[in-house]
Amino acid sequence: MLQHSTPLADLTSEITVSVIVLNWNGERLLSACLRSIREQTLPGIETILVDNGSTDGSLALVAAHFPEVRIIALRTNLGFSAGNNAGIRNARGRYVALLNNDAQADPRWIEELVHALEQRPEVASCASKILRQGENSIADACGDFYTSEGIPGKIGHLESADRYNESREVFGACAGAALYRRALLDQLGGFDEDFFIVHEDNDLSFRFRLHGYRCVYVPTAVVYHLLSASIGYLSDTAVYYAQRNMEFIFFKNMPTVLLLKYLPLHVVTNLLLFARYILHGQARVFLKAKLDALAMMPKMLSKRREIQGASRVPAAEIDRLLLKGYLWGKLRQGLRGNSGKPPFRSPGNRA
């Protein structure tokens, strides 16, 4: 699978954090991203670039201008899940940070995340305050939520960033800028590679939750993100993987009592989403996503048996974390004529 990999011989054993940047034809984005990692205030950082079969000048740029970066070059585009898993397998730090190639980190980003993680042993991951690049007063994500209808989403997406200046527990971390305990990533097997892209971080967060681990949002760990630079906002690719993988998360991870309780809501949500995507001219993409999810359901249910068998928390604890009333809130917004807003915009509630 690997085309080549920078050798480990020159690396020290005092690595605290391995920062993994996944790249696919991101030559125009990489310099700013990698420079922001180079400028981090915390010592003991290694940077790993996992390249998903780029055909532009990405690898030449990194080799010429960022010699400290280890390169793992994959022959083909394996997606977000498998690409980052390749980086995690080669990481040497106690902690693993993920940063999108279209993001730039504040110099104290890693230091703030590590400090938060080291204060609380029950915390598996930390979520960053991700701001919209060029509009720094607007949030992209301040942690992730998951709803009782089975919808994953970003807390604070496209809202005023000033609403999210306090640290708090959230359902999970957006993997575009997050920190994880390496040992726990290994324990859970990393990202589910069947997801390819989109919502694989929500799935990982759910599995962390089922094992009794928590996630904390760290507002002082700031990252600036160029939204939808890779696959495009509401492109057919984004819609397909979001809608397919939404089913994977729900049927893999939802405890049985909650799956039965919220399945009717989940079905109604899918019907409403179908109507929405008909209006957007994406009905065929939506249907393909759901049919493909159905075709892969035996494999997901096999994973479900393993996941639920290893769960360490009662269903009531998961139920406590789910965002309630999301569907009703979307319906009310629609009745007020807010159809132009994103379909997964966060209502701002805490997880």
HELIX and SHEET records of a PDB file:
HELIX    1   1 GLU A   27  ARG A   38  1                                  12    
HELIX    2   2 SER A   58  HIS A   65  1                                   8    
HELIX    3   3 GLY A   79  ASN A   90  1                                  12    
HELIX    4   4 TRP A  109  GLN A  119  1                                  11    
HELIX    5   5 ALA A  161  TYR A  164  5                                   4    
HELIX    6   6 ARG A  182  LEU A  188  1                                   7    
HELIX    7   7 GLU A  200  LEU A  210  1                                  11    
HELIX    8   8 ASP A  236  ASN A  253  1                                  18    
HELIX    9   9 THR A  256  LEU A  279  1                                  24    
HELIX   10  10 ALA A  283  ALA A  295  1                                  13    
HELIX   11  11 MET A  297  ALA A  310  1                                  14    
HELIX   12  12 ALA A  315  LEU A  321  1                                   7    
HELIX   13  13 TYR A  326  LEU A  335  1                                  10    
SHEET    1   A 8 LEU A   2  SER A   5  0                                        
SHEET    2   A 8 ARG A  70  LEU A  74 -1                                        
SHEET    3   A 8 ILE A  45  ASN A  52  1                                        
SHEET    4   A 8 VAL A  17  ASN A  23  1                                        
SHEET    5   A 8 TYR A  95  ASN A 100  1                                        
SHEET    6   A 8 ALA A 177  ARG A 181 -1                                        
SHEET    7   A 8 VAL A 123  ARG A 132 -1                                        
SHEET    8   A 8 GLU A 135  ALA A 141 -1                                        
SHEET    1   B 9 LEU A   2  SER A   5  0                                        
SHEET    2   B 9 ARG A  70  LEU A  74 -1                                        
SHEET    3   B 9 ILE A  45  ASN A  52  1                                        
SHEET    4   B 9 VAL A  17  ASN A  23  1                                        
SHEET    5   B 9 TYR A  95  ASN A 100  1                                        
SHEET    6   B 9 ALA A 177  ARG A 181 -1                                        
SHEET    7   B 9 VAL A 123  ARG A 132 -1                                        
SHEET    8   B 9 ARG A 214  HIS A 225  1                                        
SHEET    9   B 9 ALA A 103  ALA A 105 -1                                        
SHEET    1   C 9 LEU A   2  SER A   5  0                                        
SHEET    2   C 9 ARG A  70  LEU A  74 -1                                        
SHEET    3   C 9 ILE A  45  ASN A  52  1                                        
SHEET    4   C 9 VAL A  17  ASN A  23  1                                        
SHEET    5   C 9 TYR A  95  ASN A 100  1                                        
SHEET    6   C 9 ALA A 177  ARG A 181 -1                                        
SHEET    7   C 9 VAL A 123  ARG A 132 -1                                        
SHEET    8   C 9 ARG A 214  HIS A 225  1                                        
SHEET    9   C 9 ARG A 168  VAL A 170 -1                                        
SHEET    1   D 2 ASP A 144  TYR A 146  0                                        
SHEET    2   D 2 PRO A 152  LYS A 154 -1                                        
END                                                                             
